[in-house]
Amino acid sequence: MGDILKQAQMMQSKMESIQKELGNKRVETSVGGGMVKIAADGQQNILDIKISLEIVEPEEAGMLQDLLLAGVQEAIKRSRELAAKEMSALTGGMNLPGVGALPPRHQGKIN
């Protein structure tokens, strides 16, 4: 029984380390032939949204990018909160690191 507990503690420590490392990694994607570019970190936080001036008025681009970034970040936050709540109900409130932040089933193509 002690070996199982030791393995669980090692796994928890490794999961925490990986979560921290993921925060320092970055992925980027583009859609519309590069007209919209989005960057995220490995913890599924959206870091940046860029919209080509070819598809939006130059004076409105900054505000639109900021609004999209805020909206996407809020949607992801709410999704994570929902997942954490549902997983907490399943695990009986046990604190299992990483369980509330399950990755989405389908992720877009990453360039």
N, C-alpha and C positions, 0 to 999 in steps of 0.2 A: 504494500500500500504506500510506503514511503517513497518508493521509486516512481510511482505514478504521480504523486504530489510534486516530486522534484522535477519530473518531466513537464508537468503543467506549468510550474513556475518558470522553467527555462523557456517554454513556448511563449508564455505571457511576456517575458522580458524581450524575447526576439521580436514578437509582434509590435511591441511598443517602439523598439528600435527601427523597425521597418517603416512604421507610421511616420516617425520623425524624418527618415530619409526621403520618403515620398513627398513630403512638404518641400523638399529642395529640388525635386525633379519637375521638368516642364514638358508639356506636350502642346503641339500647335496643330490646328487644322484650318482649312480654308474651303469655302463653298462659293458657288457662283463664279467659277473661273478665277478665284482669288479676290473677288469683290468684297467678301466678308471673311475676316480672319479672327480666330478665337484661340486664346491661350489659356491653359489650365495647369494647375500643379497636380502632383500625384495623389493628392488628397481630395480631388474632385472640386477644388475651388477654382472658379473662373477668375483669371487674373487680368485679362485684357480682351477687348473687342474692338476691332478696327473695321471701319466701313469705307470703301473706296469713294472718293469724291465724284466718281463717274455716276453713282446711283443716288446721291443725296446732295442737296445744296451745301456748299462749303461752310456757310455760316451756321448751319444746323447740325453738321456732322458731329461735333464734339458733344453737344447736348444729347443727341440720339445715342451715341456710343455710351455715354454715362448712364442714360436711362435703361438701355438694354443690359448693361453690366449689372446695375442694381437689381433689375427684375430677375435676371437669371440667377444671381447670387441668392436672392430671397427664395426663389422656387427650389433651389437645391437645399437651402437651409431647412425649409419646411418639409421637403422629402426626407431628409436625414432625421428630423425630429419624429416624423411618422414612423420611419423604420425603427428608430430606437425605442419608441413606445410599443410597437408591435413585438419587437424582439424581447423587450423587458417582460411583457406579458407571457411570452413563451418560456423564458428562462427563470421565471419566478423572481425577478428582481436581482438575480446574481449579476455581479459586475464582471462581465466577460469583455475584455478590451477588443475593439474592432467589430464586435457583433452588431452594434447599432449603425455602423457605416458600411453596410454591404454594398458592393458595386452594382451598378445598374445591369440589367440583363442584356441590354443592347446598347452598345456605344457606337457613335459615329466613326467613320474612317479617320484615322489619325495620320496626318502627313508627316 
